Amino acid sequence: MAARILVAYATKYGSTAGIAGAIAKELAGAGLDATAVDLMSVGSLEGYDGVVLGAPVYMGRPLDLAPFVARHADALSRVPVAAFAVGLAPVSPKAGQLEQVRTALSGAVAPLVPVATAIFPGALDPSRMGLADRAVVRLIGAPTGDHRDWEAVAAWARELVSRLSA
Ligand SMILES: Cc1cc2nc3c(=O)[nH]c(=O)nc-3n(C[C@H](O)[C@H](O)[C@H](O)COP(=O)(O)O)c2cc1C
């Protein structure tokens, strides 16, 4: 039977959801039984053989990831876990340092040690944002537009196939 993989993601404006969907699609294409689900609607991790966690970075922190890891600590400690963060640090130092994002991602999933991690460029569309977020974006001068690198996402997902179903 194909390994069941959950791609659990957080998202505020949808760009991380798109990346999570692309990862699930690639894993499914490789023969795994993979689904992407907003982590807010994940009740139990029972029955999953591996988990991919993903979250956008806001003000230096991966959104909603640490509480999810704490809530499901037991189940997550028994399966291979991969983790990715989405942000604009990969395309602009104005949005933060890549090394800080890496450290924040490790911190959010600790004490888990992921079988793989990645940081992907995200997307910023001020016309869809609330006033406060728009003000922050203007203040730091973060680059707007869709910077998602679908080939990099697919390549990482292909790397996960053997690591999640080993
Ligand atoms: C208010 C605000 C703060 C942000 N802070 C960071 C940050 O600290 N580091 C980073 O790399 N990207 C940062 N970003 C960029 C987001 O992570 C990026 O737009 C991401 O693709 C959003 O994902 P979502 O559409 O799934 O919510 C920020 C964006 C906003 C609007």
The ligand as an SDF file (V2000), in Angstrom:
LIG
                    3D

 31 33  0  0  0  0  0  0  0  0999 V2000
    3.4810   41.7370    7.5310 C   0  0  0  0  0  0  0  0  0  0  0  0
    4.4190   40.8040    6.8070 C   0  0  0  0  0  0  0  0  0  0  0  0
    5.5700   40.3740    7.4380 C   0  0  0  0  0  0  0  0  0  0  0  0
    6.4600   39.5000    6.7830 C   0  0  0  0  0  0  0  0  0  0  0  0
    7.6080   39.1020    7.4310 N   0  0  0  0  0  0  0  0  0  0  0  0
    8.4960   38.3120    6.7520 C   0  0  0  0  0  0  0  0  0  0  0  0
    9.7070   37.9180    7.3870 C   0  0  0  0  0  0  0  0  0  0  0  0
    9.9850   38.2300    8.5500 O   0  0  0  0  0  0  0  0  0  0  0  0
   10.5820   37.1520    6.6890 N   0  0  0  0  0  0  0  0  0  0  0  0
   10.3110   36.7500    5.3950 C   0  0  0  0  0  0  0  0  0  0  0  0
   11.1490   36.0730    4.7800 O   0  0  0  0  0  0  0  0  0  0  0  0
    9.1460   37.0970    4.7600 N   0  0  0  0  0  0  0  0  0  0  0  0
    8.2420   37.8540    5.4320 C   0  0  0  0  0  0  0  0  0  0  0  0
    7.0490   38.2010    4.8300 N   0  0  0  0  0  0  0  0  0  0  0  0
    6.7250   37.6600    3.4970 C   0  0  0  0  0  0  0  0  0  0  0  0
    5.7640   36.4630    3.5840 C   0  0  0  0  0  0  0  0  0  0  0  0
    6.3530   35.3910    4.2940 O   0  0  0  0  0  0  0  0  0  0  0  0
    5.4110   36.0040    2.1560 C   0  0  0  0  0  0  0  0  0  0  0  0
    4.6700   37.0270    1.5520 O   0  0  0  0  0  0  0  0  0  0  0  0
    4.6530   34.6900    2.1170 C   0  0  0  0  0  0  0  0  0  0  0  0
    4.6210   34.2210    0.7740 O   0  0  0  0  0  0  0  0  0  0  0  0
    3.2490   34.8160    2.6580 C   0  0  0  0  0  0  0  0  0  0  0  0
    2.6390   33.5270    2.6990 O   0  0  0  0  0  0  0  0  0  0  0  0
    1.0480   33.3130    2.6840 P   0  0  0  0  0  0  0  0  0  0  0  0
    0.5330   33.9120    1.3750 O   0  0  0  0  0  0  0  0  0  0  0  0
    0.9090   31.8260    2.6800 O   0  0  0  0  0  0  0  0  0  0  0  0
    0.4660   33.9490    3.8740 O   0  0  0  0  0  0  0  0  0  0  0  0
    6.1650   39.0570    5.4610 C   0  0  0  0  0  0  0  0  0  0  0  0
    4.9770   39.4890    4.8320 C   0  0  0  0  0  0  0  0  0  0  0  0
    4.1100   40.3470    5.5020 C   0  0  0  0  0  0  0  0  0  0  0  0
    2.8440   40.7930    4.8010 C   0  0  0  0  0  0  0  0  0  0  0  0
  1  2  1  0
  2  3  1  0
  2 30  2  0
  3  4  2  0
  4  5  1  0
  4 28  1  0
  5  6  2  0
  6  7  1  0
  6 13  1  0
  7  8  2  0
  7  9  1  0
  9 10  1  0
 10 11  2  0
 10 12  1  0
 12 13  2  0
 13 14  1  0
 14 15  1  0
 14 28  1  0
 15 16  1  0
 16 17  1  0
 16 18  1  0
 18 19  1  0
 18 20  1  0
 20 21  1  0
 20 22  1  0
 22 23  1  0
 23 24  1  0
 24 25  2  0
 24 26  1  0
 24 27  1  0
 28 29  2  0
 29 30  1  0
 30 31  1  0
M  END
$$$$
